[in-house]
Amino acid sequence: MVRLVRGLLRRALPGPSNPRMRTGPRGRYLRALTVVDVDLDTGELAPQAGPTPFAEAPEGVYAIVWAGGRPVADVTVEGRPEELSTRLLPLAADAAAAAAAGPAPEAGAAGRPAGSVDGSGVTVAVCTRDRAEDLVHCLTAIGALATTVAEVLVVDNASVDDSTRRVVADFPFARYVREPRAGLDWARNRALLEARTPVVAFTDDDALVHPRWVDGLLRGFAEVPGAAAVTGLVVPLELSTPAQVVFEARGFGRGYARRVFRSSPGVPAGREHADLGDTGTGANMAVLREPVLALGGFDPALDVGTPTGGGGDHELLFRLVAAGHALVYEPSAVVRHRHRATMAGLARQRRGDGTGSYSWWLGAGRRYGGRQYAGLRRQAVRWAVHHHVLNAARSLLYPELFPPVLSWADARGAARAATGDLYRRALRQAAEQAAAHPAEPTAPPLVHPRG
């Protein structure tokens, strides 16, 4: 009887049509995959070795396809990795051809040539807290950048010991700054205040930047007039555990075509751009320092280290678009991210996704005024129906594809934040942090464009 009911419900609510990383249209996810770069120009295959041991033998290969020095597609091939090398190149070429046949990327109006901007105008910032081992790998990758930048800042966000300072001491090109006010957005603002360059590029301590990362970010600024922020492509460093595969199937990846986000004249940004999930993530983001500080920087009542748990990157990007600036997703700016290795860790991250999104839509969103908030409120309702309710149902019907522990963690986080209480608590925390450290530099007051 249970099987009959489930079968009927599955007909009414089909599983996702995208077979990415799955054994079949409605099968389970592959348990582990070897990550490989495939360069179509040279014909070389370069396996990526992550620090997490494989939970079990990899069941296939996840290939990131490169051409002309840029990523253009990805492809998953099931089978023993050591036996797939002869098949990867033609499959990668087919994936690249299919991607090239799709819609043309947005280029924006003709701007300055990319060569007119260089690394001397860039500060790279890493905001970190109590993750010294990850920071070593992160700084090693930054040290291998092909483009020399003006400065590398490591902002230590109230770590409990001195291990972060000791790590930075081993990298002469990096400058250590301690930010005692707990919260990721306090650390991001400190990086903006410490930097002396037009561009500040942010990455996370669990990410490894590609050698041409800065070039890709600068390409976005140079080729799209009015761009105040550029985000980039995040690819997996490893897919060694089931949790990492599940995350990547719906993770940071936003495709291989450039996209430009602007507000239409006379239309509130809250109506057009309340959902900026397709713009990328703070793990791979660069901003123009002066326009961001003119809007007050990041909201210290949002993101990791506060009751809201997230949302700080997308709230700032929304504020920039609402103020009339352009936002560019530029996939040639690549970082490799080490995803959470366990389902428990991924569930905590999913809960933060829920609390963060709803804390800025229904908490911080109130500070934009009625016209903007109406759009943000509608987005919260749409997301509740089309994401949380649908995923909860799919978790019952397709638990291998929608692990219930993740769907419910995300939904619980959203429900917890929907009243705006978490944001109000975070505002009180931010005020307490500011009062406890009155001598620390502080960004200007937040500006919320009314639309």
N, C-alpha and C positions, 0 to 999 in steps of 0.2 A: 504493500500500500504506500509506504513512504517513497519507494522508487517511482511508483506511478504518479504520485502527486508532484514529486520533484521533476519528473519528465514533462508533465503538463506545464508546470511553471517555467521550465526552461524554454519551452516553445513560445510562451508568452513574453519571456524576457531573455532574448538571446544573449550569449556571451559576446565579448568584444570580437570584432572582425580582424583586428590587427594581430597577426600570428607572431609578433616579435618575441624571440627568445623562448618560444613554446614548442612542445613536441607535436602539437596539432592545433587546429582552430579552437578546440575546447579542452585541450590536454593540459598537463601541468607545465610549469616552467622548468627549464633545464636547471639542474641543481648547482652546477658550477661550469664556468667557461674560461678558456684561455683568451686573454685579450691580445690582439695582434694588430700592428699597423701594417697596412699594405700600401706600398708606394707604386702607383701605376707608371710613373716616369722611369723608375729604375728597375722595377720588377722585384724589389726587395720585400721580404717579410721580416718584421721586427717584433718578436714577442715582448710584451711588457710584463716585467716581474714585480708584483706587488709584495708588500711585507706580510700579508695574511696568508697562512698556510691553507691549502685547499681542504675544505671540509670532507670532500671525497673526490674521486678521480673526475676530472673535467669531462663533461659530456659533449663538448663541442668547442667551437671557436667564435668569438665575437670580434669581427674585423672592422677597423676604422679605415676607410679608403681615402687615400691622399692622391691629389693630382695638382701639378703646378705649385707645390708647396703649401696647399690648403686642404683641409678635409672636405670631401664632397659627398660622402655617403657612408653607411655602415651596413653590414650584412652578418647574419648569424648562420652558422653551418653546423649541423649536428653530426657527431661522429668523434672518433678518437683524434685528438689534435695532431698527433704525429703522423697520421695518415692523410691529412687534409691539405698538405702544402701544395700539391699539384692542382687541386681544385680551386684554391682560394683566388688565384689571379684572374681566371676567367669569370668567376662569380663576382669578384670585386669590380671588374670592368663592366659587367652587365649592370650592377647596382649603380655605378657612376653614370652609365648611359641613361638609365631610367630616371635618375635624379636630374640630369641635364635636359631631359625631355619634358620636365615639369614646368610649372609657372616660373617666369623669369623673376629673379630677386629684385626687390626695390632698391633703386640706386640713389634716389633723391636727385635734386638738381645738381648740376656740375659745380663742384666746389674747388677749393684749392687742391693742387696736386699733392698726392700723399708724401712726396719727397720734401715738401716744405715744412714738415713737422718732424722733429727728431726727439731722441730720448732725453736730451738735456732739459726738456720741459716737463719731465715726468718724475714723480715720486711714487715708489711702490710701497704700499702699507700692508703690514700683516698684523691683524689684531688677534691676540692669543691669550689664553688663560690655562695654566696648569697642563700644558701638553707639550712638554719639552721634546719628547721623542719625535712627534710629528713635526715639530718646528725645525728639527735638524734636516729632515728630508725637504721641507718646504724651502728653507734658505739655500740648501745645496742646489735646488733647481733654479732659484732666482739668480744664484751666482753663475749659472750657465746661460743666462740670457744673451742672445746674439746682439742685442742693442743695449748700449751703456745708458743707464738712467742717472738722473741727478743724485738721487738718494734712495736708500732703502730704510724704512722705519719699521721697527718692531714695537708695537704698543702692547705692553704687558697690562692686561686688564685685571688688576687686583689678584694676582696669583698668590697662593698661600705660602709659597716658599721662593727661594732665589734661583731655582733651576732655569727659568727663562732667561734671566740675566746672564747666567753662566753659559748657556747655549749661544747667545748673541755675541758674547766675548770671543767665541771661536770663529766668527765671521766678520773680518775687519771692515767689510763694505757696508755693514748694517749698523744703524744707530738705535740704541735702546731707549725707550721712553716708558716710564711707569705712569699708568692712569689708575689712581686709587678708587675712583667711583665705579662701582660694579655695574656692568651692563655693556653689551656690545656696542650700542650706539654712542655711549660716552667715549669708548675707545676710537670709534670711527671719527667722531668729532675732534678728538685730540689729534688724530692724524691730519685732519684738515687744517687745524690751527698750527701744528708744528711744520707742515710743509711750506715750501717757498717757491713752488712751481705752479704753472697753470693747471696741470693735470695731476690728479691723485688716483692711482690704480690700486684697487683693493683685491686681495685674494685671501683665502682662509689658510689656517695652519695645517689643515688636512688635505691640501691641494698642492699639486706640482705644476708650475707654469711651463708651457712649451717654450723652447728657445725663441720663437718668433712671436710670442704673446704680445709684447709691447707694440710690435709693428702692426698687428691686427687691430689693436685698440686705437692706435693713432690713425690708421686707415679710416676707421669709422668717423672720427672727428674731422679729418681732412676732407673727406668726400661727401659729407652730408652737412650742408650749411645749417647753422642754428643748433647743432647737436651739443647738448650739455652733459650727456651721459652716454656711455657705450658699454654694453654687456657683450659677453662672448659665449662660445660653446664650451660646455663642461662634459667631458667624456670620462668613463670609468678608468681609474688606475688599475683596478683588478675586479674580477667577478668570481671570487674564490669561495663564496658561501651562498646558500639559498637567499638569505636576506639581501645580499648585494645584487643578485640577479633580479629579485622582485622590485627593488628600488629602481634599478636602471630601466626596467620595463616601462616605468612611469616616472622617471626621475628628472634630472636636470636638463637632459637633452632637448634642445629647441629647434633642431633641424640645421640644414646646411645652406640656407638662403638668407641673405640680409633682409631685415625688415626695419622700417622706419615708423615710429609712432609720434603723431602730432595731434593736437586738438584742432577741430574744425572751428573756424571763426563763428562766434555767437553760440556755440554748443558747449554746455558745461562738460568738463572733462569727466565728471562723475557719470555722465550718461554714456560716454564713448569708451572710457579707459579705466573703469572701475576694476576690471580684471586685467592685471598686468602680468599674469603668470607666464605668458609666452615671451616676455621680454628677457628672461634669464634670471640670474641670481647674484646675490652679493658676493659669492665665492669667486666671481669673475666680472668685475665691474670697475669702470673708470669714470670719473666725473671731472668737470671743470670746477676748480676750487671756488672761484669768486661767485658764480651764480648760485652754487649750493649754499655758501655761507650767507649770501644775501637773503636766502629763504630760511636761515636759521640752522642749517645743517640737518643732521639726523635727529629724529625724535627720541630722546633718552628714555621715554616711557615705553618703548617698543623693543622687541627682540630679546635674544638670549641674555640671561642674567637678570631679567625682570619677570614679574608675574605673567606678562603677555607671552613671552617665550619666542616671539618671532615677529615678522611683518615690517621690520625697520627698513629693509632695502626697498621693498615695493612701495611703501608709503612715501619714501623720498622720491622715487622715480615718478610716482603719480604727481607729487607736488611740482616737480620740474615740468612735466607735461602740462599740468593745469596752469602754470605760469607762462606758457607759450613757447617753451623750449622743445627741441626734438630729442627723442630717445632712439638710439640705434642698437639693434641686435646684429652683431658682426661676427659670423661664425669662424672667420680666420683667426680670431683671438681665442686660443685654446688653452684650457687647463685640464689636468687630470685630477679627478677627485677620488679620495678613498671613502667609499660609502660605509655606512654602519655595517658591521660584520655579523651582528646577531639580530634576531627578530625582536628581542626585548629592547635593544638600542634603537632599532628602526621604529618600534612602536612609540618610544619616547619622542623621536623626531616627528612622527606623524601627529602626535598630540600637540606638539609645538606648532605644526603647520595649522592646525585647527584654531588654537588659541591666538596665534599671531594674525591670521587672516581676519578673523572676526573682531579682534581687538582694534585693528585699524579701520575696518569698514564701519563698525558700529560703536567704536570708542573714539579713536582719533578722528574718525570721519565727521563727528558732530562739530568739530572745530572749523570746518570749512564753510559753514552756513547752509541754509536750506536747499539751494539749488544743487550744490555738489552732493550734499548728504542724501538727497533723494535718490540719486543714481547709485551711490554706494550701498544704500539700504536695499535697493532692488537687486543689486549684485549679490548681496548676502542671502536674500531669499532664493534667487536663482541657483546659487551654489548649493544651498541646503537641499533643494529638490533634485537637481540634476547631478549632483556629486554625492552628497552624504546619503540621501535616501536610496538612490540607485545603487551605490556601492554596498550599502547594508543588505539590500536584497540580493545582489550578486554574491555577496559573501556566503549567504545561505545556500545558493544554488551552485556556485563555482568556487568552493573554498580554496582550491589549489591555485586559482588565478587571482582571487581577492581574499587573502588571508583575513579571517574575521578579526584577529587581534589588531591588525593595522586599520581596517575600516572603522572599527569601534573606537579605537584610540583617537583617530582623526575626528570622528563625530562627537565624541565626548569632549574633546578640546573645544570644538566649535560651540557646543551647547554651553560649556562653562563660560565662554567669553561673550556670548550673544547679548547679555544684559549690559555689557560695558563695564562690569564690576572689576574685571582684571585690569583694564586700562586705568580706571580710577585708582586702584591700588598701586599700579605702576607709577602714576603721577605723584602719589604721595612718597613712594620710594625715591623717585628722582629728586624731589624737593629735599628729602632727608639727606641724600647723597651730596647735593649741592651745599647744603648747610654745614655738613660735616667737613667739607674741604673747600672753604671759601677762598683759599689762595690759588687754587688751580684755575688755569685758563678755561673760559667757557664760551661756547658759540653764541652768536646773537640770538635774540628771541625768535621762536618759530613763526613763520609766515605761512598762512593757509589761504591760497588764492580762492576767492569766492565764486569765480566763474560768472 
